[in-house]
Amino acid sequence: MINELKFNHIGIAVKDSKKSQKIFYKQGYTLIKDVIDKNQNIKASLIRKEKQFDIEIISKININDKTPIDTLIQDNKSAIYHICYECKNIDKLIGDFKKENIWFKNVVKRMHSPLFNKDVSFYVTDSIGVIEIIHV
């Protein structure tokens, strides 16, 4: 299953999404979708450039909201947050990680993502950091 994971995007947590988008737009990226995720109190924007990887820009809706990105943007204004893959069978993937002796811990339970209109979940690994899984 590990070899069947399909890369989807890299997520970046930022304090100022407009500032970040402006930099990427100057590089030729375009906005694909912009959503407000009230479950996490975040705004998520998916941007794309031909022959490049997609980028998800995540920011707080309101400055005082409690969000999953608080610690990431507290001291830094932005940080690469996660790598996202599409997965058809999360149970098999978890089993494969165990077989490979890769620590793989669920940190955000499966929930609906308005950005992808699919369920997602988040995991931490001991080898590549935070992974978002889009359940397909």
ABEGO torsion letter per residue (X at the ends): XAAABBBABBBBBBABAAAAAAAAAAAGBBBABBBBBAAAGBBBBBBBBBGBBBBBBBBBABAABBBAAAAAAAABABBBABBBBBBABAAAAAAAAAAAGBBBBBABBBBBBAAAGBBBBBBBBAAAEBBBBBBX
